[in-house]
Amino acid sequence: MQKTLTMTLDEQADQGLHGVIGRGKIGQFIERLVRPHVTEAGLEASYQALAADEQSDLEAAEWPQGVGSDVARLLG
């Protein structure tokens, strides 16, 4: 079952969608972009990919340390 969605877009974004994607194809385009992020299967695949990304884990672990030193520098 399909549902209708009403969206408000910046005029430039709207013109870009019509120019690049084409009238009548925007709904399908947005659905393809959104679906992996909001469906259970898509979320599970995203979490699995994130868990397998060791570089992302390293960056996430370093982030709080960097913020702490930035705050110390601002307050010091």
Backbone as JSON, one array per atom type, in Angstrom:
{
  "sequence": "MQKTLTMTLDEQADQGLHGVIGRGKIGQFIERLVRPHVTEAGLEASYQALAADEQSDLEAAEWPQGVGSDVARLLG",
  "N": [[0.83, -1.18, 0.0], [0.56, 2.17, -0.83], [1.38, 5.44, 0.4], [0.59, 8.92, 0.57], [2.79, 11.63, 0.78], [3.36, 14.79, 2.02], [5.63, 17.33, 1.49], [7.8, 20.01, 2.45], [10.01, 21.92, 0.69], [13.03, 23.7, 0.06], [13.12, 26.12, -2.51], [15.2, 25.91, -4.36], [16.11, 23.29, -3.96], [13.83, 21.91, -4.75], [13.67, 22.63, -7.46], [16.05, 21.47, -8.3], [15.53, 18.72, -7.86], [13.45, 18.31, -9.72], [14.81, 18.96, -12.05], [16.99, 17.16, -12.16], [16.08, 14.57, -11.37], [13.5, 14.37, -12.43], [10.1, 15.0, -13.25], [7.49, 13.19, -11.73], [9.05, 11.1, -10.95], [10.19, 11.59, -8.54], [9.12, 10.72, -6.06], [9.73, 7.95, -6.06], [12.5, 8.13, -6.12], [13.08, 9.39, -3.64], [12.03, 7.46, -1.92], [13.78, 5.27, -2.41], [16.09, 6.33, -1.33], [15.43, 6.72, 1.38], [14.34, 4.31, 2.41], [16.36, 2.25, 3.21], [17.18, 3.31, 5.63], [15.1, 3.35, 7.39], [13.63, 1.01, 7.49], [13.31, -2.16, 9.09], [15.03, -4.23, 8.17], [16.83, -2.7, 6.71], [17.91, -1.07, 8.73], [19.13, -3.01, 10.34], [21.1, -3.99, 8.59], [22.6, -1.67, 8.3], [23.53, -1.31, 10.94], [25.1, -3.62, 11.16], [27.07, -3.12, 9.23], [28.22, -0.85, 10.36], [29.21, -1.93, 12.74], [31.19, -3.55, 11.73], [33.02, -1.75, 10.83], [35.99, -0.89, 11.64], [37.64, 1.38, 11.63], [35.82, 3.44, 12.02], [35.06, 2.85, 14.63], [37.47, 3.39, 15.97], [37.7, 6.17, 15.5], [35.42, 7.04, 16.81], [36.07, 6.41, 19.44], [38.19, 8.15, 19.87], [37.05, 10.65, 19.74], [35.73, 11.72, 22.2], [38.01, 12.25, 23.74], [39.33, 14.21, 22.27], [37.45, 16.27, 22.4], [37.48, 16.78, 25.12], [40.1, 17.83, 25.49], [39.86, 20.1, 23.91], [37.95, 21.58, 25.33], [39.33, 21.95, 27.72], [41.42, 23.55, 26.81], [40.0, 25.83, 26.03], [38.96, 26.68, 28.47], [41.23, 27.0, 29.94]],
  "CA": [[0.0, 0.0, 0.0], [1.32, 3.41, -0.9], [0.85, 6.59, 1.12], [0.99, 10.21, 0.03], [3.57, 12.42, 1.73], [3.5, 16.19, 1.64], [6.91, 17.84, 1.99], [8.15, 21.38, 2.15], [11.41, 21.98, 0.28], [13.58, 24.94, -0.45], [12.84, 26.23, -3.95], [16.37, 25.44, -5.12], [16.1, 21.83, -3.88], [12.72, 21.46, -5.57], [14.07, 22.77, -8.87], [17.07, 20.46, -8.55], [14.88, 17.43, -7.98], [12.74, 18.25, -11.0], [15.77, 19.01, -13.15], [17.87, 16.0, -12.19], [15.33, 13.31, -11.25], [12.39, 14.42, -13.38], [8.73, 15.01, -12.72], [6.87, 11.86, -11.69], [10.01, 10.09, -10.46], [10.76, 12.08, -7.28], [8.68, 9.85, -4.97], [10.53, 6.72, -6.11], [13.87, 8.51, -5.76], [13.13, 9.6, -2.19], [11.82, 6.17, -1.26], [15.03, 4.49, -2.49], [17.06, 6.92, -0.4], [14.97, 6.64, 2.76], [14.0, 2.95, 2.83], [17.38, 1.53, 3.99], [17.41, 3.94, 6.92], [13.93, 3.3, 8.25], [13.04, -0.33, 7.58], [14.03, -3.01, 10.02], [16.12, -4.9, 7.46], [17.81, -1.67, 6.38], [18.59, -0.68, 9.96], [20.0, -4.11, 10.75], [22.25, -4.0, 7.69], [23.41, -0.5, 8.64], [24.22, -1.6, 12.19], [26.14, -4.62, 10.89], [28.15, -2.44, 8.52], [28.88, 0.02, 11.32], [29.95, -2.78, 13.67], [32.34, -4.09, 11.01], [33.89, -0.64, 10.45], [36.94, -0.68, 12.74], [38.11, 2.76, 11.58], [34.78, 4.24, 12.66], [35.17, 2.61, 16.07], [38.63, 4.14, 16.46], [37.37, 7.59, 15.49], [34.43, 7.28, 17.87], [36.78, 6.35, 20.73], [39.05, 9.32, 19.98], [36.26, 11.87, 19.76], [35.59, 12.34, 23.53], [39.31, 12.75, 24.2], [39.56, 15.46, 21.56], [36.54, 17.28, 22.94], [37.99, 17.13, 26.45], [41.27, 18.71, 25.38], [39.38, 21.38, 23.38], [37.32, 22.3, 26.43], [40.4, 22.36, 28.65], [42.14, 24.66, 26.17], [39.13, 27.01, 26.09], [38.82, 27.12, 29.86], [42.55, 27.24, 30.54]],
  "C": [[0.88, 1.24, 0.0], [0.61, 4.5, -0.13], [1.34, 7.85, 0.43], [1.69, 11.0, 1.13], [3.67, 13.83, 1.19], [4.76, 16.72, 2.28], [7.05, 19.3, 1.63], [9.64, 21.4, 1.85], [11.77, 23.4, -0.09], [13.37, 24.95, -1.96], [13.98, 25.67, -4.79], [16.42, 23.9, -5.11], [14.99, 21.26, -4.75], [13.07, 21.53, -7.06], [15.13, 21.73, -9.24], [16.48, 19.08, -8.72], [14.18, 17.29, -9.33], [13.72, 18.21, -12.17], [16.59, 17.74, -13.28], [17.07, 14.69, -12.23], [14.18, 13.26, -12.25], [11.04, 14.3, -12.7], [8.16, 13.59, -12.78], [7.79, 10.77, -11.17], [10.56, 10.44, -9.08], [10.37, 11.18, -6.11], [9.51, 8.57, -4.91], [11.97, 7.0, -5.69], [14.01, 8.66, -4.25], [12.94, 8.29, -1.44], [13.07, 5.31, -1.28], [16.08, 5.03, -1.53], [16.7, 6.64, 1.05], [14.84, 5.2, 3.26], [15.1, 2.24, 3.64], [17.59, 2.08, 5.4], [16.25, 3.78, 7.89], [13.25, 1.94, 8.33], [13.91, -1.19, 8.48], [15.23, -3.7, 9.36], [17.22, -3.9, 7.12], [18.59, -1.23, 7.6], [19.56, -1.76, 10.42], [21.25, -4.16, 9.88], [23.18, -2.82, 7.99], [24.19, -0.74, 9.93], [25.34, -2.62, 11.99], [27.33, -3.99, 10.18], [28.93, -1.54, 9.47], [29.72, -0.8, 12.29], [31.22, -3.33, 13.03], [33.37, -3.02, 10.66], [34.82, -0.29, 11.62], [37.46, 0.76, 12.78], [37.1, 3.68, 12.26], [34.82, 4.08, 14.17], [36.34, 3.38, 16.66], [38.34, 5.63, 16.52], [36.37, 7.92, 16.58], [35.09, 7.27, 19.24], [37.66, 7.59, 20.94], [38.27, 10.61, 20.18], [36.12, 12.48, 21.16], [36.91, 12.9, 24.06], [39.62, 14.09, 23.54], [38.7, 16.58, 22.09], [37.04, 17.74, 24.31], [39.17, 18.08, 26.38], [40.86, 20.06, 24.8], [38.75, 22.21, 24.49], [38.36, 22.8, 27.41], [41.15, 23.55, 28.1], [41.31, 25.94, 26.23], [39.01, 27.57, 27.5], [40.14, 27.52, 30.5], [43.13, 28.5, 30.12]]
}
